[in-house]
Every structure is written in structure tokens, then in C-alpha cells.
Amino acid sequence: MLVDILSAVVDVLGVAIGEPGAEERKERDAFAEGRVVVFDGCVAGARPYCRPTAEFLHASATALAISPLRGTSARARYLPGDLVLVEVRKRREDDPKTIEKHWTVFECRDGEAVVLIGCASGHARYVRRALQFEVD
């Protein structure tokens, strides 16, 4: 009984200090198991990358796609796997408005074209892995 109470207290304190919650752990585990993780984000830049609205990013360990739909990747467009990372930064005033103010921005290049990928900082690890910007 005391163990159960202490476990509950630790869970509550973990949430209070920002420890990953159950949903975040489930998402992280799914990604580690090779499944696709879907989250809010956008891709901006030269065509064919630019879209007038924020959409959903579909990330796996080997690919990143953008789709207008959360639930399915049937209409997803895959980004090239050979994008060159220029920098990871906070959103700037001159970035497109589809990139939320609190999001992390991956500034990339596809040849001469600039490609911006925006998402919440908690999801940035999935973008890094999907585009092979970071390897375990």
C-alpha cells in the first residue's frame, strides 16, 4: 500500500516538473519501434515544399512526410531524404506565418532551394531522426 502511494506521488511530481507524460512516452516508444509518429508542423519554402497552411508531419526513423490529414498518410508528400541541414533555430519574424511562434525551425537546403520545417520543440527529435540529421 505504501509503495502504491509513493508511486502515485512520484507520478504526480513527475508531471509537475515536466517529466514526459504517458502520451509522450507512448509516442516515443512507437517511434523507437519503427512506427510513424504524427504531429502538428509545417514545411515552407520553394515549391514543391510551400503550403499555405500548417499541416501534420508524419515521421518515421527513415522518412518525413507532410499531409493535410492527421489520421492517414495516404495523401502525404515525402520530403527528400538528402536535405542538407543549415541550422536549427527558433522562429524568426521573417519566417512564414504558418510556422508557429513557439516552434523549432529546421532551416535546410535542397540544392539552392531553402526549405523550412517547423514543429514544436518536443517533436524536433523525430524530424532530426527522420531526415538522418541525428543518428543514435
N, C-alpha and C positions, 0 to 999 in steps of 0.2 A: 504494500500500500504506500509506504513512504517513497519507494522507488518510483511509483506511478506519479505521485505528487511532484517529486523533484523533476521528473521527465517533463511534466506539463509546464513547470516553472521555467525550465531551460528552453522549451519551445517558445513560450511567450517572450522571454527575454531575447531570444534569437530574432524574433520578428521585430521587436522594439529597437534593436540595434542594427537592423538592416541585413541580417543573415538571410541567405536565399530561402524563399518560401517553397512550399510544396510544388506550386506551379512551375517555378523557375527550375527546381531540381528535376521535375518530370521532363521539362523541355531539354535541359542539359543532358539528361540520361538518354532521351530519344535521339538527340543529335549524335551522342557518342556511340549509339547502337547502329548508326547509319541511316536513320530515318530523316525525313525532311522536316525542318522547323519553319513555321510561317510566322511572320511578324510585320508590323507596320514599317514602311520605309518607302523610299523613292529613289529613282535613278534620273539624273538630269544631265544634259549636255547636248552635243551634236546628235542629229538623227543618226541612227535609229533609237538612240537612248532616251531622248527627251519625251516626257509625258506631261500633260497639263495638270495632273493631279497626283497626290500621294497615293500609293498603292500598297501592295503586300510583297515582301521579299520572301522567296522560298529558298532556303539554304540547306544544302547537304554537305557532306565532307568533301565532295568533288565538284559541286556546281552551285551557281547562284542564278536565280531567275526572278523576274518581276511579273506580277499578274494583277489584274483588277479585282480578282476574287481571292478570298482567304481560303476557302474550303477545298479548292481543287487547283491543280497545276496544269489543267488541260489547255488553258489559254496563256500559259506562262511563256515568256520570252527569255531565253537563256542568255546571259552575258558571256562574252568571250572569256575563256579561261586564261588568256595571255595578257590581260590588262596589266599595265605597269603602275605600281603604287608610287605616287609622288609624295603624299603626306596624309596623315590622319590628323584631323583638327576639329575644332568647334565650328559651328555655323558662323559665317560672316554675313554682314549686311548686304553684300553684293551677290550672295548666293540666291538661287531661285526660291520663291516663297513656298514652294512645295516641300522644302526642307524645313522641318520644324526648328524653332529657336534652340531647343534643348538637345537636339540630336548631334551625334558624331557624324562627321563628314569624311569619307574616303575620297580624296582627290586622286584620280587615276588618269592615265593616258592610253588611248588606243591609237597608236601611230601619232598623228598630230592632234587628234580629237581629244578634248577634255571630257571626262566622264566623272560625274559626282554621284556618290552613293551615300544616302543619308538614312540613319536609323538611330534608335535610342541606344545610349551607350551600353546598356545591358545586353544588347543583341550584337554589338560590334564584333565580339569574338566569333560569331557564326559567319559574318562577312569575311573576316580575316581567313578563317579556315576554308570556306567555300572557294575563295579565289586564290588559295595557296599563298597568301601573304604571310602566313604564320604556320609553321609546322611543329607538331609536338616533338 
